[in-house]
Amino acid sequence: MTDIAVAGGVTVYIDNGALIVKDIGVPLKNVITNVSADTGMVGVPELTEVGVKVKYLLDKNTRLGGQLNLTSKINPAANGSYVIYKLSFEIANREEQFYFIAEAARIGQPL
């Protein structure tokens, strides 16, 4: 964690060469991803200590620090709005789809 993040109550990171500074627990503006079975969610979202971990098809809207709106019929306890704090992806081969694996905290909850 950087000194500016500790002193200012902000999250600071570099994304694709750009320095991002945003308030802790608040998503980036106008960066929203809606995830459900209808939009490409794979499996059942897992509840974590701070929020949720969910796997879904790669899309062009998802960004680290962005908002994730989750709707799950199988695990409705996971439904809600989150801030993505960890984003990884899974790539297998030409026969498989490409997936994001997002870990996100409830909006307003610091990590």
C-alpha positions in Angstrom: 0.0 0.0 0.0 1.4 3.4 -0.9 1.8 6.3 1.5 -0.9 8.3 -0.3 -3.4 5.5 0.1 -2.8 5.3 3.8 -2.9 9.1 4.3 -5.8 10.0 2.1 -8.4 7.2 2.5 -8.1 6.4 -1.2 -7.3 3.4 -3.4 -4.3 4.0 -5.6 -3.2 1.7 -8.4 -1.9 1.6 -12.0 -4.3 0.3 -14.7 -3.0 -0.1 -18.2 -0.4 2.6 -17.6 -2.7 5.1 -16.0 -2.5 6.1 -12.3 -6.0 5.6 -10.7 -6.8 7.4 -7.5 -10.3 6.8 -6.1 -12.1 6.9 -2.7 -12.0 3.6 -0.8 -15.2 1.5 -1.2 -16.5 3.7 -4.1 -16.5 2.4 -7.7 -15.2 4.3 -10.7 -17.8 6.5 -12.3 -19.6 5.2 -15.4 -17.8 1.8 -15.2 -20.6 -0.7 -14.6 -20.9 -4.4 -15.3 -24.1 -6.3 -14.9 -23.6 -10.0 -14.2 -26.3 -12.7 -14.1 -27.0 -16.0 -15.7 -28.5 -14.1 -18.7 -25.3 -12.0 -19.3 -22.7 -14.9 -19.1 -22.2 -15.7 -15.4 -20.6 -19.2 -15.0 -21.6 -21.3 -12.0 -22.6 -19.9 -8.7 -21.1 -16.8 -7.1 -19.1 -17.4 -3.9 -19.5 -15.2 -0.9 -16.2 -14.1 0.6 -15.3 -12.2 3.8 -15.7 -8.8 2.1 -18.1 -9.5 -0.7 -18.1 -12.0 -3.6 -16.1 -13.9 -6.1 -17.8 -14.5 -9.5 -16.8 -16.0 -12.9 -18.3 -14.7 -16.1 -17.6 -14.3 -19.8 -15.1 -11.7 -20.8 -16.6 -8.3 -21.8 -15.3 -4.9 -22.7 -16.9 -3.0 -19.8 -15.2 -4.7 -16.8 -12.4 -2.7 -15.2 -10.5 -3.0 -11.9 -12.2 -0.5 -9.5 -15.5 -0.6 -11.5 -18.9 -1.4 -10.3 -20.3 -5.0 -10.5 -24.0 -5.4 -10.2 -24.7 -9.1 -9.5 -28.0 -11.0 -9.8 -28.0 -14.7 -8.9 -31.2 -16.8 -8.8 -29.3 -19.8 -7.2 -27.5 -17.7 -4.5 -29.6 -14.6 -3.9 -27.5 -13.7 -0.8 -24.8 -12.6 -3.2 -27.1 -10.2 -5.1 -26.1 -6.5 -4.9 -23.6 -3.9 -6.0 -19.9 -4.3 -5.5 -16.5 -2.7 -6.3 -14.1 -4.9 -8.2 -10.8 -5.1 -6.3 -9.2 -8.1 -8.0 -9.6 -9.1 -11.6 -8.1 -12.2 -13.2 -9.0 -14.1 -16.3 -9.0 -17.7 -17.5 -8.0 -18.7 -21.0 -8.0 -22.3 -22.0 -8.0 -23.0 -25.8 -9.9 -22.2 -28.9 -12.8 -24.5 -27.9 -13.3 -22.8 -24.5 -14.7 -19.4 -23.8 -12.6 -16.7 -22.1 -13.7 -15.7 -18.6 -13.1 -13.0 -16.0 -12.9 -14.0 -12.4 -13.8 -10.9 -10.3 -13.4 -10.5 -6.6 -15.4 -7.6 -5.3 -16.3 -5.9 -2.0 -19.7 -4.4 -1.3 -19.9 -0.7 -2.2 -19.0 1.4 0.8 -17.0 -1.4 2.5 -13.2 -0.7 2.8 -10.8 -3.6 2.3 
